[in-house]
Amino acid sequence: MTATPGRAATENEEIRVCSTEVRPAHVQLPASVGTLAELSAEALGWSGTVLPPIKIFGRYVVPVAELIPEAHAERLCVGSEPVLDRTEIATWVWPEMEGRVPPAAARLVGVLAPSRHWRSALTAAVPFARFSSAAIVVPEMVTAGADFVSTCLIRARQFGIAVLGADADRVDQKLSGRSHEDAPPVEHTAASRWVNEVVYQQLLATEAPAPTR
């Protein structure tokens, strides 16, 4: 999946995220990505395991997810491991394949996109907003910029993405995002089902996945 500068690519289209942004060379994330992800997930009330950063759709993001016990048990019984072949997974959403493919064994609680610059963060988060909660995390000093208020918050609100400003030991929510917690289940697309399998693999790779509810 490719995108032109200043645009966030979704499955079948590109949506303009912003036009300009001041990018001071000295701006850095105030803490490690892992620390910021843990603080952000707690601030947003996201349950589940905060997974390591992973490159999906060409951008590094931090998924927060949990196992679905029944589906995971079913897949263990039949020896169905995570499938990462996108060509194969593309067939799973065909109507004639209903009931013939492995069940989704992970629940993607949300996706975090920490970055030094809000445009990069927003570009990374947008593709996930269709089927999951999503949030961007930027340094607190970035949130003081005029373009942050006039452009970033408007675009984030348009896509339903939460926005957080981060210091070394705390995060502050600047904008609430759209919650998928109580929303009706979104029908899987080939892209979202592939993401689910990637997340499932990452959950299995962790030593102690967080307990599910």
N, C-alpha and C positions, 0 to 999 in steps of 0.2 A: 504494500500500500504506500503510495507516495503522495506528497502534498506540496503545493507551492508555498513560499514563505508567507506567513501571516494567515494561513488557512489551516483549519483542523479538518482532517479527512475522516469521514464516516464511512459506512460500508459502500455506498454507491454515489457519494457526492462529497464535495468540499464546501465547508461553510466558513466564511471569513470571520476570524476571531478578533482581529484588531488591525490597526494601520501603523501606528508608531508607538514606540516605547523608549523612554530614557533608560539606558543600561549602564550605570556607573561601573567602572571596571573593578572597583574594590568590593562590590557587593558579594557576600558569600553566605551560604547557609550557616545559621548560628550554632548548629549542632549536627551530629551525624544524621544521615537519612533514617537510620533505624530508630534513633531516639526521637526524632521529630514524628515519625510514623506512629510510634507508641503513644506519644502525647496527643497526637491528633485523633487517633482512634478513640482514646479515652474521652477527649473533649466532645467528640461527636456522638458518643454513646454507642459505638459500633462494637458488638460482641464478636468473638471469634479469634482466630490466630492472625497476628500481623506477620505476613510472610516477608521473606527477603525481597529486595528490589528485583524486578525482572523486566526484560524488554519484550513488550507486546505491542503490535501495530507500529513498530519502529521507535517506540519511546519507552523509557524506563519509568515504571510505576510500582507502587507497593499495594498489592491486593490484601484485603482483609477477608478471611473466609472461614467456613467451618464445614465439617463433614456432615452429610445427611446419613444418619446411622443405618436406616433400613436399606437404602440404596447401596451404601458401602458394603453392608453385610451380604447383600445379593451378589454384588460383583466379586467379593471375596470367594463366595461359594462356587462360582463358575470360572474363577481365575481370570476375570476381565480386568486387565490393568489399564491405566490411562492411555488413551489413544491420542497421538499428537499429529497424525497425518491429516492435514487440512483437506486434502482431496477426498479421503475416505469419509471424514466427518461431514463434508458437504452433502453426502448422500443420506445422512441420518435424518435430515429434516424433510426428505421426500415423503409424501403422504403414504406411499406403499411400504415405507420402512417403519411405520408406526408399530410399536410392540416388538420390533425385531432388533433393536439397538440397545446397548447398555444404558441403564438409567443414569441421569446426572447425579453424581454422588457427592458433589460439593455445592455449597451455597455461597455465592459471592456476595458478601455483606456490603462491600464498597471498595472503591479504588482511590488511593491517595496519589497525588502527583506533586511531590516536593521539588522545588526548583528555585534558583536564585532570581529568576525573572518570571513575572506573572504570565507573559505571553507563552513561554515554553511550557509552563505548568498547565495552562488552559488548553493548549494544543494537545498535550498528552492526555488530559482528562476527558475531553469532549467525546471521543468515540465510545466511551463506556457509559455515558449518561443515558443512553437509550434503554439499557437493560440493568443498570445497577446504580446505586448511590455513588457519587463521586465528589471529590474535594481536592482543591489545590492548597499547597502550603508554601508560603513565601516568607522571606525575612520581614520582620516588622517594619524596618526602615523603608522597604519597598511600598508598603501600604500608605505611606505619607505622600507619595507622588500624585500630582494632579491627574496624570493619565490613568492612575489606578482607580481613582474615584469616577472619572468621566468615561472610562472605557472598560476597564477590567470588570468592575462590579456589574455593569450593565450587561456585558456579554455573559458573565457567569450566571446571572439571574435568568437570562434567556435560555440557557441550557440546563438550568436547575442544578448547578454545581455549587457546592459550599466553598467558602473562601476563608482561610485561616492565616493570620500573621504570627510568625514565630520568633521568640527570643531563645536564649540558650536553654532555659529550663521551663518554658511555658508557651502555650499557644493561645491565641485569642481569636474567637470566631467573628469574622467581619460580615459574613453573609451566610444565612442558612440555605441549604440546598434542598432539592426535592428528595424526599424519603421514599424508598421502595419497600420499606419494612412492612407496611400494612396495605400496600397496593396489590391488586390482583396479579397473579403470576404472569410474567411476560413470556409469550410464546418464543421459544428458542429459534434463532436464525443459525445459519452455518457458522457465522462469526462468533456469536455468543456461546454456542455449544463448544466451539474450539477453545475459547477462553476458559470455559468451565473445566475442560479436560486438562488444560495447562495448570489451572489452580488446584485441581484434584491431585495432580502429580506433585505439586509443591507441598500440599498438605501432607501427603504420604511421606515426603522426604523429611519433614520436621520430626524431631524426636518425640515431642509430646503435644499433639494438636489440642487446642483449647476445647473443653467439653462443650457439646452442643446442647441446645435447650430442648 
